[in-house]
Amino acid sequence: REWYVASYAPIGVPNSDHIKLRTVTLSLQADSIPHGNVAFQLLYVSIDPYVRTQLSGLDDGLSLPQIPLGQVMRAFGIGKVIRSKDTNFSEGEIVMSRICPVAEFGVLPSNLLQKINPAHGVALPDYLSCLGMPGITAWVGIEKIGNAKEGSNVYISAAAGGVGIIAGQLAKVKGCRVVGSVGSDHKVKLLKEECGYDEAFNYRIETDYDAALTKYFPDGIDVYFDNVGGKMLEAVLNHVNHGARIALCGMISEYNKVWTEREGVRNLLNMVGKEVMMKGFMIGSYYNHFEEFIKEMEVHLKEGKIKSKHKIYNGIESFLESLASLFSSSNVGKVILQVAS
Ligand code: NDP
């Protein structure tokens, strides 16, 4: 079974009109697998907001190519090798790819696969969260772009999600004062009680963002890790300190709208007077830092300074539900689909 694009979703949360599950025949006999390819059974699929942006069907400023109609959805995933036509890969090995088909089984050229040798005590889903793409995204935003230092006032939006929950904890390790915004009181509690955040607030209740930032940042914001864009980004610009850094990681509040309906930012002038640096980044451009990141992250995990949290959905049939869940405030931590055990 595999999920494919049946029609595009320029606005709103994608539903069963847009992506559908179908059964296809995939021969996994050794002689039907091309030379240099590997067949695998999918174990886990990473559920990420960018997947939705590939369904807009519009060329409107999003940087990832649209998935053609009728084609299978693709995502980061972890699988177990079941047949190999590359002598470097053997049956039973665990592999990861950033373009796994969202399906129960897949075949990919071996150069698109990376082996995983799970370290003792590390759960496989961690390679799709704190030790994988969301982890390095958080690290780049805090360390390389945000240049967060001891004492910096750091603000993280979507702070309990896959990226945000790691970003905030990394900033705490660096000795920053960290505040996060989230969409439920349960997450506010979790950030403060389990993840070491100094403060957190529910943006669905404290809807006057300007007032909330006045309250939670009496000394202004030095680093903003932006996961949501829109009105929140505009409010932040009224609270930045001189020389502040803004890491533009994503803008999930705007993904379900066509660009003419997206929220604008009217106060960019704050950036001029306060000499603020705002930088967008795509994590694919930072994978040359992966080893540096992993070394640091493994130490933090071992010392218990960073905790990883997952929300696991079960079964290939739950893909649509898990993707749609990213646009509510229902999940804590990294959303992952478990396809097989
Ligand atoms: P999350 O796990 O954080 O899931 C999304 C969360 O966003 C939801 O749980 C919800 O939490 C919040 N959210 C949803 N809709 C809105 C809205 N309208 N306004 C405000 N918040 C909303 O996702 P990730 O951690 O995987 O991704 C976070 C951001 O980082 C996304 O924008 C994503 O596109 C981006 N990203 C960018 C990368 C890059 O290379 N630049 C790489 C990876 C991710 P709640 O409402 O409770 O806060």
Boltz pocket constraint, residues with backbone or C-beta under 6 A from the ligand:
constraints:
  - pocket:
      binder: B
      contacts: [[A, 47], [A, 48], [A, 49], [A, 50], [A, 133], [A, 134], [A, 137], [A, 157], [A, 158], [A, 159], [A, 160], [A, 161], [A, 162], [A, 163], [A, 164], [A, 181], [A, 182], [A, 183], [A, 184], [A, 187], [A, 226], [A, 227], [A, 228], [A, 248], [A, 249], [A, 250], [A, 251], [A, 252], [A, 253], [A, 254], [A, 281], [A, 282], [A, 283], [A, 284], [A, 325], [A, 326], [A, 327], [A, 328], [A, 329], [A, 330], [A, 331], [A, 333], [A, 334], [A, 335]]
      max_distance: 6.0
